[in-house]
């Protein structure tokens, strides 16, 4: 099945903003990229890609991030959606 241009735009928006939320939550938790990556079982470069909106983590990886940040994945999604509604 072919992806539409609208889907690609929405997907890119979610990647960018989910990454921004991860970074905001990491900074709020006073964690370095190295520490969060270690807790989430990622390489630092993978975390950097996610935070910059270039990563495409699988669902279980996003769950690992949420746990490492001390929150729920659904909360990260809520915070991401909130950015859209601003």
PDB file of N, CA, C and O in Angstrom:
ATOM      1  N   UNK A   1       0.844  -1.171   0.000  1.00  0.00           N
ATOM      2  CA  UNK A   1       0.000   0.000   0.000  1.00  0.00           C
ATOM      3  C   UNK A   1       0.898   1.247   0.000  1.00  0.00           C
ATOM      4  O   UNK A   1       1.855   1.335   0.769  1.00  0.00           O
ATOM      5  N   UNK A   2       0.587   2.164  -0.837  1.00  0.00           N
ATOM      6  CA  UNK A   2       1.368   3.378  -1.011  1.00  0.00           C
ATOM      7  C   UNK A   2       0.961   4.440   0.009  1.00  0.00           C
ATOM      8  O   UNK A   2      -0.225   4.647   0.263  1.00  0.00           O
ATOM      9  N   UNK A   3       1.947   5.102   0.585  1.00  0.00           N
ATOM     10  CA  UNK A   3       1.678   6.184   1.529  1.00  0.00           C
ATOM     11  C   UNK A   3       1.354   7.463   0.770  1.00  0.00           C
ATOM     12  O   UNK A   3       1.985   7.782  -0.238  1.00  0.00           O
ATOM     13  N   UNK A   4       0.366   8.185   1.267  1.00  0.00           N
ATOM     14  CA  UNK A   4      -0.011   9.452   0.637  1.00  0.00           C
ATOM     15  C   UNK A   4       0.889  10.578   1.157  1.00  0.00           C
ATOM     16  O   UNK A   4       1.578  10.417   2.165  1.00  0.00           O
ATOM     17  N   UNK A   5       0.874  11.684   0.480  1.00  0.00           N
ATOM     18  CA  UNK A   5       1.646  12.854   0.910  1.00  0.00           C
ATOM     19  C   UNK A   5       1.153  13.337   2.276  1.00  0.00           C
ATOM     20  O   UNK A   5       1.949  13.751   3.119  1.00  0.00           O
ATOM     21  N   UNK A   6      -0.147  13.282   2.484  1.00  0.00           N
ATOM     22  CA  UNK A   6      -0.708  13.709   3.771  1.00  0.00           C
ATOM     23  C   UNK A   6      -0.210  12.809   4.902  1.00  0.00           C
ATOM     24  O   UNK A   6       0.121  13.290   5.986  1.00  0.00           O
ATOM     25  N   UNK A   7      -0.157  11.508   4.645  1.00  0.00           N
ATOM     26  CA  UNK A   7       0.358  10.575   5.645  1.00  0.00           C
ATOM     27  C   UNK A   7       1.815  10.885   5.949  1.00  0.00           C
ATOM     28  O   UNK A   7       2.211  10.911   7.114  1.00  0.00           O
ATOM     29  N   UNK A   8       2.610  11.118   4.926  1.00  0.00           N
ATOM     30  CA  UNK A   8       4.038  11.412   5.109  1.00  0.00           C
ATOM     31  C   UNK A   8       4.234  12.675   5.939  1.00  0.00           C
ATOM     32  O   UNK A   8       5.119  12.720   6.794  1.00  0.00           O
ATOM     33  N   UNK A   9       3.420  13.701   5.700  1.00  0.00           N
ATOM     34  CA  UNK A   9       3.513  14.941   6.479  1.00  0.00           C
ATOM     35  C   UNK A   9       3.160  14.689   7.946  1.00  0.00           C
ATOM     36  O   UNK A   9       3.854  15.158   8.849  1.00  0.00           O
ATOM     37  N   UNK A  10       2.090  13.955   8.171  1.00  0.00           N
ATOM     38  CA  UNK A  10       1.657  13.648   9.543  1.00  0.00           C
ATOM     39  C   UNK A  10       2.707  12.803  10.260  1.00  0.00           C
ATOM     40  O   UNK A  10       3.018  13.047  11.426  1.00  0.00           O
ATOM     41  N   UNK A  11       3.242  11.827   9.570  1.00  0.00           N
ATOM     42  CA  UNK A  11       4.271  10.960  10.144  1.00  0.00           C
ATOM     43  C   UNK A  11       5.505  11.780  10.524  1.00  0.00           C
ATOM     44  O   UNK A  11       6.056  11.601  11.610  1.00  0.00           O
ATOM     45  N   UNK A  12       5.937  12.668   9.643  1.00  0.00           N
ATOM     46  CA  UNK A  12       7.100  13.521   9.903  1.00  0.00           C
ATOM     47  C   UNK A  12       6.829  14.444  11.097  1.00  0.00           C
ATOM     48  O   UNK A  12       7.715  14.670  11.921  1.00  0.00           O
ATOM     49  N   UNK A  13       5.607  14.973  11.189  1.00  0.00           N
ATOM     50  CA  UNK A  13       5.249  15.826  12.323  1.00  0.00           C
ATOM     51  C   UNK A  13       5.374  15.041  13.624  1.00  0.00           C
ATOM     52  O   UNK A  13       5.966  15.527  14.588  1.00  0.00           O
ATOM     53  N   UNK A  14       4.817  13.821  13.656  1.00  0.00           N
ATOM     54  CA  UNK A  14       4.876  13.004  14.872  1.00  0.00           C
ATOM     55  C   UNK A  14       6.308  12.648  15.244  1.00  0.00           C
ATOM     56  O   UNK A  14       6.666  12.684  16.421  1.00  0.00           O
ATOM     57  N   UNK A  15       7.127  12.306  14.262  1.00  0.00           N
ATOM     58  CA  UNK A  15       8.532  11.994  14.553  1.00  0.00           C
ATOM     59  C   UNK A  15       9.214  13.178  15.217  1.00  0.00           C
ATOM     60  O   UNK A  15       9.853  13.035  16.260  1.00  0.00           O
ATOM     61  N   UNK A  16       9.075  14.335  14.612  1.00  0.00           N
ATOM     62  CA  UNK A  16       9.724  15.555  15.106  1.00  0.00           C
ATOM     63  C   UNK A  16       9.237  15.900  16.506  1.00  0.00           C
ATOM     64  O   UNK A  16      10.046  16.157  17.397  1.00  0.00           O
ATOM     65  N   UNK A  17       7.946  15.907  16.704  1.00  0.00           N
ATOM     66  CA  UNK A  17       7.389  16.352  17.971  1.00  0.00           C
ATOM     67  C   UNK A  17       7.495  15.316  19.076  1.00  0.00           C
ATOM     68  O   UNK A  17       7.646  15.679  20.243  1.00  0.00           O
ATOM     69  N   UNK A  18       7.419  14.031  18.737  1.00  0.00           N
ATOM     70  CA  UNK A  18       7.656  13.001  19.750  1.00  0.00           C
ATOM     71  C   UNK A  18       9.087  13.134  20.258  1.00  0.00           C
ATOM     72  O   UNK A  18       9.332  13.054  21.462  1.00  0.00           O
ATOM     73  N   UNK A  19      10.022  13.335  19.350  1.00  0.00           N
ATOM     74  CA  UNK A  19      11.416  13.519  19.739  1.00  0.00           C
ATOM     75  C   UNK A  19      11.611  14.724  20.630  1.00  0.00           C
ATOM     76  O   UNK A  19      12.369  14.669  21.599  1.00  0.00           O
ATOM     77  N   UNK A  20      10.928  15.821  20.308  1.00  0.00           N
ATOM     78  CA  UNK A  20      11.018  17.031  21.130  1.00  0.00           C
ATOM     79  C   UNK A  20      10.464  16.781  22.531  1.00  0.00           C
ATOM     80  O   UNK A  20      11.014  17.277  23.514  1.00  0.00           O
ATOM     81  N   UNK A  21       9.391  16.025  22.623  1.00  0.00           N
ATOM     82  CA  UNK A  21       8.804  15.698  23.929  1.00  0.00           C
ATOM     83  C   UNK A  21       9.772  14.833  24.732  1.00  0.00           C
ATOM     84  O   UNK A  21       9.951  15.052  25.930  1.00  0.00           O
ATOM     85  N   UNK A  22      10.390  13.862  24.087  1.00  0.00           N
ATOM     86  CA  UNK A  22      11.370  13.019  24.776  1.00  0.00           C
ATOM     87  C   UNK A  22      12.489  13.892  25.340  1.00  0.00           C
ATOM     88  O   UNK A  22      12.888  13.738  26.495  1.00  0.00           O
ATOM     89  N   UNK A  23      12.983  14.797  24.523  1.00  0.00           N
ATOM     90  CA  UNK A  23      14.061  15.684  24.987  1.00  0.00           C
ATOM     91  C   UNK A  23      13.592  16.558  26.151  1.00  0.00           C
ATOM     92  O   UNK A  23      14.307  16.695  27.144  1.00  0.00           O
ATOM     93  N   UNK A  24      12.403  17.149  26.041  1.00  0.00           N
ATOM     94  CA  UNK A  24      11.871  17.975  27.129  1.00  0.00           C
ATOM     95  C   UNK A  24      11.767  17.181  28.425  1.00  0.00           C
ATOM     96  O   UNK A  24      12.132  17.673  29.493  1.00  0.00           O
ATOM     97  N   UNK A  25      11.273  15.967  28.329  1.00  0.00           N
ATOM     98  CA  UNK A  25      11.117  15.137  29.520  1.00  0.00           C
ATOM     99  C   UNK A  25      12.472  14.710  30.087  1.00  0.00           C
ATOM    100  O   UNK A  25      12.634  14.611  31.303  1.00  0.00           O
ATOM    101  N   UNK A  26      13.431  14.461  29.220  1.00  0.00           N
ATOM    102  CA  UNK A  26      14.783  14.107  29.669  1.00  0.00           C
ATOM    103  C   UNK A  26      15.401  15.272  30.436  1.00  0.00           C
ATOM    104  O   UNK A  26      15.965  15.086  31.514  1.00  0.00           O
ATOM    105  N   UNK A  27      15.289  16.473  29.873  1.00  0.00           N
ATOM    106  CA  UNK A  27      15.845  17.665  30.524  1.00  0.00           C
ATOM    107  C   UNK A  27      15.127  17.907  31.860  1.00  0.00           C
ATOM    108  O   UNK A  27      15.764  18.217  32.867  1.00  0.00           O
ATOM    109  N   UNK A  28      13.810  17.764  31.857  1.00  0.00           N
ATOM    110  CA  UNK A  28      13.018  17.940  33.077  1.00  0.00           C
ATOM    111  C   UNK A  28      13.449  16.947  34.164  1.00  0.00           C
ATOM    112  O   UNK A  28      13.467  17.283  35.348  1.00  0.00           O
ATOM    113  N   UNK A  29      13.793  15.729  33.751  1.00  0.00           N
ATOM    114  CA  UNK A  29      14.239  14.697  34.694  1.00  0.00           C
ATOM    115  C   UNK A  29      15.717  14.850  35.058  1.00  0.00           C
ATOM    116  O   UNK A  29      16.251  14.083  35.858  1.00  0.00           O
ATOM    117  N   UNK A  30      16.367  15.849  34.461  1.00  0.00           N
ATOM    118  CA  UNK A  30      17.792  16.122  34.708  1.00  0.00           C
ATOM    119  C   UNK A  30      18.676  14.925  34.368  1.00  0.00           C
ATOM    120  O   UNK A  30      19.596  14.572  35.105  1.00  0.00           O
ATOM    121  N   UNK A  31      18.362  14.313  33.224  1.00  0.00           N
ATOM    122  CA  UNK A  31      19.151  13.180  32.733  1.00  0.00           C
ATOM    123  C   UNK A  31      19.983  13.617  31.534  1.00  0.00           C
ATOM    124  O   UNK A  31      19.516  14.388  30.696  1.00  0.00           O
ATOM    125  N   UNK A  32      21.182  13.136  31.456  1.00  0.00           N
ATOM    126  CA  UNK A  32      21.989  13.355  30.257  1.00  0.00           C
ATOM    127  C   UNK A  32      21.492  12.405  29.169  1.00  0.00           C
ATOM    128  O   UNK A  32      20.780  11.439  29.446  1.00  0.00           O
ATOM    129  N   UNK A  33      21.875  12.692  27.949  1.00  0.00           N
ATOM    130  CA  UNK A  33      21.531  11.769  26.865  1.00  0.00           C
ATOM    131  C   UNK A  33      22.150  10.399  27.135  1.00  0.00           C
ATOM    132  O   UNK A  33      21.519   9.369  26.900  1.00  0.00           O
ATOM    133  N   UNK A  34      23.366  10.395  27.621  1.00  0.00           N
ATOM    134  CA  UNK A  34      24.053   9.131  27.917  1.00  0.00           C
ATOM    135  C   UNK A  34      23.287   8.313  28.958  1.00  0.00           C
ATOM    136  O   UNK A  34      23.119   7.104  28.802  1.00  0.00           O
ATOM    137  N   UNK A  35      22.821   8.981  30.025  1.00  0.00           N
ATOM    138  CA  UNK A  35      22.111   8.278  31.090  1.00  0.00           C
ATOM    139  C   UNK A  35      20.760   7.750  30.597  1.00  0.00           C
ATOM    140  O   UNK A  35      20.404   6.606  30.880  1.00  0.00           O
ATOM    141  N   UNK A  36      20.011   8.569  29.868  1.00  0.00           N
ATOM    142  CA  UNK A  36      18.717   8.097  29.361  1.00  0.00           C
ATOM    143  C   UNK A  36      18.916   6.955  28.371  1.00  0.00           C
ATOM    144  O   UNK A  36      18.182   5.968  28.410  1.00  0.00           O
ATOM    145  N   UNK A  37      19.888   7.078  27.497  1.00  0.00           N
ATOM    146  CA  UNK A  37      20.155   6.001  26.534  1.00  0.00           C
ATOM    147  C   UNK A  37      20.474   4.699  27.264  1.00  0.00           C
ATOM    148  O   UNK A  37      19.991   3.633  26.883  1.00  0.00           O
ATOM    149  N   UNK A  38      21.277   4.789  28.295  1.00  0.00           N
ATOM    150  CA  UNK A  38      21.639   3.590  29.071  1.00  0.00           C
ATOM    151  C   UNK A  38      20.401   2.970  29.715  1.00  0.00           C
ATOM    152  O   UNK A  38      20.194   1.759  29.652  1.00  0.00           O
ATOM    153  N   UNK A  39      19.583   3.818  30.335  1.00  0.00           N
ATOM    154  CA  UNK A  39      18.362   3.323  30.993  1.00  0.00           C
ATOM    155  C   UNK A  39      17.378   2.709  29.998  1.00  0.00           C
ATOM    156  O   UNK A  39      16.688   1.740  30.315  1.00  0.00           O
ATOM    157  N   UNK A  40      17.317   3.279  28.790  1.00  0.00           N
ATOM    158  CA  UNK A  40      16.372   2.798  27.771  1.00  0.00           C
ATOM    159  C   UNK A  40      16.957   1.685  26.907  1.00  0.00           C
ATOM    160  O   UNK A  40      16.287   1.146  26.026  1.00  0.00           O
ATOM    161  N   UNK A  41      18.231   1.348  27.178  1.00  0.00           N
ATOM    162  CA  UNK A  41      18.920   0.291  26.430  1.00  0.00           C
ATOM    163  C   UNK A  41      19.107   0.669  24.955  1.00  0.00           C
ATOM    164  O   UNK A  41      18.930  -0.156  24.058  1.00  0.00           O
ATOM    165  N   UNK A  42      19.470   1.939  24.729  1.00  0.00           N
ATOM    166  CA  UNK A  42      19.757   2.476  23.400  1.00  0.00           C
ATOM    167  C   UNK A  42      21.206   2.903  23.350  1.00  0.00           C
ATOM    168  O   UNK A  42      21.861   3.055  24.381  1.00  0.00           O
ATOM    169  N   UNK A  43      21.691   3.094  22.158  1.00  0.00           N
ATOM    170  CA  UNK A  43      22.960   3.796  22.007  1.00  0.00           C
ATOM    171  C   UNK A  43      22.641   5.291  22.103  1.00  0.00           C
ATOM    172  O   UNK A  43      21.505   5.702  21.868  1.00  0.00           O
ATOM    173  N   UNK A  44      23.637   6.092  22.445  1.00  0.00           N
ATOM    174  CA  UNK A  44      23.437   7.534  22.511  1.00  0.00           C
ATOM    175  C   UNK A  44      23.036   8.062  21.135  1.00  0.00           C
ATOM    176  O   UNK A  44      22.174   8.935  21.034  1.00  0.00           O
ATOM    177  N   UNK A  45      23.649   7.546  20.088  1.00  0.00           N
ATOM    178  CA  UNK A  45      23.324   8.037  18.737  1.00  0.00           C
ATOM    179  C   UNK A  45      21.869   7.746  18.370  1.00  0.00           C
ATOM    180  O   UNK A  45      21.236   8.549  17.684  1.00  0.00           O
ATOM    181  N   UNK A  46      21.339   6.625  18.809  1.00  0.00           N
ATOM    182  CA  UNK A  46      19.922   6.330  18.557  1.00  0.00           C
ATOM    183  C   UNK A  46      19.038   7.340  19.267  1.00  0.00           C
ATOM    184  O   UNK A  46      18.074   7.841  18.690  1.00  0.00           O
ATOM    185  N   UNK A  47      19.363   7.638  20.515  1.00  0.00           N
ATOM    186  CA  UNK A  47      18.581   8.626  21.263  1.00  0.00           C
ATOM    187  C   UNK A  47      18.669   9.996  20.604  1.00  0.00           C
ATOM    188  O   UNK A  47      17.661  10.694  20.501  1.00  0.00           O
ATOM    189  N   UNK A  48      19.835  10.386  20.166  1.00  0.00           N
ATOM    190  CA  UNK A  48      20.002  11.684  19.493  1.00  0.00           C
ATOM    191  C   UNK A  48      19.117  11.745  18.253  1.00  0.00           C
ATOM    192  O   UNK A  48      18.463  12.758  18.005  1.00  0.00           O
ATOM    193  N   UNK A  49      19.093  10.672  17.478  1.00  0.00           N
ATOM    194  CA  UNK A  49      18.238  10.640  16.284  1.00  0.00           C
ATOM    195  C   UNK A  49      16.763  10.794  16.656  1.00  0.00           C
ATOM    196  O   UNK A  49      16.022  11.513  15.986  1.00  0.00           O
ATOM    197  N   UNK A  50      16.343  10.122  17.717  1.00  0.00           N
ATOM    198  CA  UNK A  50      14.944  10.227  18.145  1.00  0.00           C
ATOM    199  C   UNK A  50      14.638  11.655  18.579  1.00  0.00           C
ATOM    200  O   UNK A  50      13.635  12.236  18.162  1.00  0.00           O
ATOM    201  N   UNK A  51      15.507  12.222  19.421  1.00  0.00           N
ATOM    202  CA  UNK A  51      15.265  13.582  19.915  1.00  0.00           C
ATOM    203  C   UNK A  51      15.252  14.613  18.796  1.00  0.00           C
ATOM    204  O   UNK A  51      14.558  15.626  18.895  1.00  0.00           O
ATOM    205  N   UNK A  52      16.001  14.371  17.749  1.00  0.00           N
ATOM    206  CA  UNK A  52      16.031  15.310  16.622  1.00  0.00           C
ATOM    207  C   UNK A  52      14.923  15.038  15.605  1.00  0.00           C
ATOM    208  O   UNK A  52      14.837  15.719  14.584  1.00  0.00           O
ATOM    209  N   UNK A  53      14.078  14.045  15.880  1.00  0.00           N
ATOM    210  CA  UNK A  53      12.967  13.749  14.986  1.00  0.00           C
ATOM    211  C   UNK A  53      13.366  12.963  13.759  1.00  0.00           C
ATOM    212  O   UNK A  53      12.629  12.927  12.774  1.00  0.00           O
ATOM    213  N   UNK A  54      14.513  12.340  13.807  1.00  0.00           N
ATOM    214  CA  UNK A  54      14.973  11.546  12.666  1.00  0.00           C
ATOM    215  C   UNK A  54      14.877  10.047  12.922  1.00  0.00           C
ATOM    216  O   UNK A  54      15.050   9.242  12.007  1.00  0.00           O
ATOM    217  N   UNK A  55      14.606   9.684  14.143  1.00  0.00           N
ATOM    218  CA  UNK A  55      14.506   8.270  14.481  1.00  0.00           C
ATOM    219  C   UNK A  55      13.102   7.756  14.253  1.00  0.00           C
ATOM    220  O   UNK A  55      12.136   8.519  14.239  1.00  0.00           O
ATOM    221  N   UNK A  56      13.007   6.474  14.077  1.00  0.00           N
ATOM    222  CA  UNK A  56      11.723   5.819  13.882  1.00  0.00           C
ATOM    223  C   UNK A  56      11.673   4.610  14.810  1.00  0.00           C
ATOM    224  O   UNK A  56      11.724   3.469  14.351  1.00  0.00           O
ATOM    225  N   UNK A  57      11.571   4.861  16.134  1.00  0.00           N
ATOM    226  CA  UNK A  57      11.640   3.753  17.082  1.00  0.00           C
ATOM    227  C   UNK A  57      10.412   2.855  17.014  1.00  0.00           C
ATOM    228  O   UNK A  57       9.300   3.294  16.722  1.00  0.00           O
ATOM    229  N   UNK A  58      10.656   1.600  17.292  1.00  0.00           N
ATOM    230  CA  UNK A  58       9.553   0.648  17.379  1.00  0.00           C
ATOM    231  C   UNK A  58       8.810   0.895  18.687  1.00  0.00           C
ATOM    232  O   UNK A  58       9.327   1.548  19.594  1.00  0.00           O
ATOM    233  N   UNK A  59       7.610   0.374  18.773  1.00  0.00           N
ATOM    234  CA  UNK A  59       6.758   0.600  19.934  1.00  0.00           C
ATOM    235  C   UNK A  59       7.438   0.157  21.229  1.00  0.00           C
ATOM    236  O   UNK A  59       7.368   0.870  22.230  1.00  0.00           O
ATOM    237  N   UNK A  60       8.084  -0.990  21.229  1.00  0.00           N
ATOM    238  CA  UNK A  60       8.731  -1.450  22.459  1.00  0.00           C
ATOM    239  C   UNK A  60       9.888  -0.529  22.845  1.00  0.00           C
ATOM    240  O   UNK A  60      10.174  -0.369  24.031  1.00  0.00           O
ATOM    241  N   UNK A  61      10.549   0.071  21.877  1.00  0.00           N
ATOM    242  CA  UNK A  61      11.618   1.027  22.170  1.00  0.00           C
ATOM    243  C   UNK A  61      11.045   2.308  22.775  1.00  0.00           C
ATOM    244  O   UNK A  61      11.635   2.892  23.684  1.00  0.00           O
ATOM    245  N   UNK A  62       9.899   2.733  22.266  1.00  0.00           N
ATOM    246  CA  UNK A  62       9.245   3.914  22.840  1.00  0.00           C
ATOM    247  C   UNK A  62       8.805   3.627  24.269  1.00  0.00           C
ATOM    248  O   UNK A  62       8.881   4.501  25.133  1.00  0.00           O
ATOM    249  N   UNK A  63       8.348   2.417  24.518  1.00  0.00           N
ATOM    250  CA  UNK A  63       7.960   2.014  25.880  1.00  0.00           C
ATOM    251  C   UNK A  63       9.181   2.030  26.800  1.00  0.00           C
ATOM    252  O   UNK A  63       9.086   2.475  27.944  1.00  0.00           O
ATOM    253  N   UNK A  64      10.319   1.553  26.315  1.00  0.00           N
ATOM    254  CA  UNK A  64      11.556   1.603  27.102  1.00  0.00           C
ATOM    255  C   UNK A  64      11.923   3.041  27.447  1.00  0.00           C
ATOM    256  O   UNK A  64      12.357   3.322  28.564  1.00  0.00           O
ATOM    257  N   UNK A  65      11.750   3.948  26.496  1.00  0.00           N
ATOM    258  CA  UNK A  65      12.013   5.365  26.746  1.00  0.00           C
ATOM    259  C   UNK A  65      11.097   5.901  27.845  1.00  0.00           C
ATOM    260  O   UNK A  65      11.554   6.581  28.765  1.00  0.00           O
ATOM    261  N   UNK A  66       9.829   5.598  27.748  1.00  0.00           N
ATOM    262  CA  UNK A  66       8.870   6.070  28.743  1.00  0.00           C
ATOM    263  C   UNK A  66       9.243   5.559  30.134  1.00  0.00           C
ATOM    264  O   UNK A  66       9.252   6.324  31.098  1.00  0.00           O
ATOM    265  N   UNK A  67       9.545   4.287  30.232  1.00  0.00           N
ATOM    266  CA  UNK A  67       9.920   3.707  31.520  1.00  0.00           C
ATOM    267  C   UNK A  67      11.181   4.384  32.049  1.00  0.00           C
ATOM    268  O   UNK A  67      11.259   4.723  33.230  1.00  0.00           O
ATOM    269  N   UNK A  68      12.157   4.577  31.186  1.00  0.00           N
ATOM    270  CA  UNK A  68      13.414   5.217  31.585  1.00  0.00           C
ATOM    271  C   UNK A  68      13.182   6.653  32.051  1.00  0.00           C
ATOM    272  O   UNK A  68      13.930   7.166  32.884  1.00  0.00           O
ATOM    273  N   UNK A  69      12.151   7.297  31.519  1.00  0.00           N
ATOM    274  CA  UNK A  69      11.806   8.670  31.917  1.00  0.00           C
ATOM    275  C   UNK A  69      10.870   8.702  33.127  1.00  0.00           C
ATOM    276  O   UNK A  69      10.537   9.776  33.628  1.00  0.00           O
ATOM    277  N   UNK A  70      10.451   7.537  33.587  1.00  0.00           N
ATOM    278  CA  UNK A  70       9.570   7.467  34.751  1.00  0.00           C
ATOM    279  C   UNK A  70       8.138   7.846  34.451  1.00  0.00           C
ATOM    280  O   UNK A  70       7.443   8.395  35.306  1.00  0.00           O
ATOM    281  N   UNK A  71       7.690   7.556  33.234  1.00  0.00           N
ATOM    282  CA  UNK A  71       6.320   7.885  32.851  1.00  0.00           C
ATOM    283  C   UNK A  71       5.730   6.752  32.024  1.00  0.00           C
ATOM    284  O   UNK A  71       6.354   5.704  31.853  1.00  0.00           O
ATOM    285  N   UNK A  72       4.531   6.970  31.518  1.00  0.00           N
ATOM    286  CA  UNK A  72       3.866   5.993  30.653  1.00  0.00           C
ATOM    287  C   UNK A  72       4.021   6.438  29.201  1.00  0.00           C
ATOM    288  O   UNK A  72       4.131   7.631  28.920  1.00  0.00           O
ATOM    289  N   UNK A  73       4.029   5.491  28.299  1.00  0.00           N
ATOM    290  CA  UNK A  73       4.091   5.821  26.881  1.00  0.00           C
ATOM    291  C   UNK A  73       2.875   6.649  26.477  1.00  0.00           C
ATOM    292  O   UNK A  73       2.995   7.578  25.678  1.00  0.00           O
ATOM    293  N   UNK A  74       1.729   6.324  27.014  1.00  0.00           N
ATOM    294  CA  UNK A  74       0.524   7.098  26.687  1.00  0.00           C
ATOM    295  C   UNK A  74       0.703   8.566  27.075  1.00  0.00           C
ATOM    296  O   UNK A  74       0.170   9.447  26.399  1.00  0.00           O
ATOM    297  N   UNK A  75       1.435   8.841  28.139  1.00  0.00           N
ATOM    298  CA  UNK A  75       1.678  10.232  28.551  1.00  0.00           C
ATOM    299  C   UNK A  75       2.568  10.941  27.537  1.00  0.00           C
ATOM    300  O   UNK A  75       2.339  12.110  27.228  1.00  0.00           O
ATOM    301  N   UNK A  76       3.580  10.251  27.016  1.00  0.00           N
ATOM    302  CA  UNK A  76       4.423  10.848  25.981  1.00  0.00           C
ATOM    303  C   UNK A  76       3.597  11.156  24.735  1.00  0.00           C
ATOM    304  O   UNK A  76       3.797  12.188  24.094  1.00  0.00           O
ATOM    305  N   UNK A  77       2.677  10.268  24.395  1.00  0.00           N
ATOM    306  CA  UNK A  77       1.794  10.517  23.256  1.00  0.00           C
ATOM    307  C   UNK A  77       0.880  11.716  23.529  1.00  0.00           C
ATOM    308  O   UNK A  77       0.660  12.545  22.645  1.00  0.00           O
ATOM    309  N   UNK A  78       0.347  11.807  24.756  1.00  0.00           N
ATOM    310  CA  UNK A  78      -0.511  12.945  25.115  1.00  0.00           C
ATOM    311  C   UNK A  78       0.253  14.261  24.987  1.00  0.00           C
ATOM    312  O   UNK A  78      -0.257  15.231  24.426  1.00  0.00           O
ATOM    313  N   UNK A  79       1.472  14.287  25.510  1.00  0.00           N
ATOM    314  CA  UNK A  79       2.285  15.502  25.435  1.00  0.00           C
ATOM    315  C   UNK A  79       2.596  15.862  23.985  1.00  0.00           C
ATOM    316  O   UNK A  79       2.650  17.039  23.628  1.00  0.00           O
ATOM    317  N   UNK A  80       2.800  14.850  23.157  1.00  0.00           N
ATOM    318  CA  UNK A  80       3.049  15.093  21.737  1.00  0.00           C
ATOM    319  C   UNK A  80       1.815  15.682  21.083  1.00  0.00           C
ATOM    320  O   UNK A  80       1.909  16.654  20.334  1.00  0.00           O
ATOM    321  N   UNK A  81       0.660  15.100  21.362  1.00  0.00           N
ATOM    322  CA  UNK A  81      -0.591  15.599  20.799  1.00  0.00           C
ATOM    323  C   UNK A  81      -0.869  17.023  21.262  1.00  0.00           C
ATOM    324  O   UNK A  81      -1.375  17.840  20.492  1.00  0.00           O
ATOM    325  N   UNK A  82      -0.545  17.321  22.508  1.00  0.00           N
ATOM    326  CA  UNK A  82      -0.744  18.673  23.041  1.00  0.00           C
ATOM    327  C   UNK A  82       0.024  19.709  22.227  1.00  0.00           C
ATOM    328  O   UNK A  82      -0.439  20.839  22.074  1.00  0.00           O
ATOM    329  N   UNK A  83       1.175  19.342  21.710  1.00  0.00           N
ATOM    330  CA  UNK A  83       1.967  20.265  20.891  1.00  0.00           C
ATOM    331  C   UNK A  83       1.216  20.619  19.613  1.00  0.00           C
ATOM    332  O   UNK A  83       1.346  21.730  19.099  1.00  0.00           O
ATOM    333  N   UNK A  84       0.436  19.679  19.105  1.00  0.00           N
ATOM    334  CA  UNK A  84      -0.326  19.904  17.885  1.00  0.00           C
ATOM    335  C   UNK A  84      -1.463  20.882  18.125  1.00  0.00           C
ATOM    336  O   UNK A  84      -1.837  21.648  17.237  1.00  0.00           O
ATOM    337  N   UNK A  85      -1.999  20.850  19.315  1.00  0.00           N
ATOM    338  CA  UNK A  85      -3.161  21.662  19.639  1.00  0.00           C
ATOM    339  C   UNK A  85      -2.805  23.067  20.107  1.00  0.00           C
ATOM    340  O   UNK A  85      -3.693  23.869  20.394  1.00  0.00           O
ATOM    341  N   UNK A  86      -1.525  23.368  20.185  1.00  0.00           N
ATOM    342  CA  UNK A  86      -1.087  24.718  20.588  1.00  0.00           C
ATOM    343  C   UNK A  86      -1.319  25.710  19.484  1.00  0.00           C
ATOM    344  O   UNK A  86      -1.013  26.892  19.642  1.00  0.00           O
TER     345      UNK A  86
END
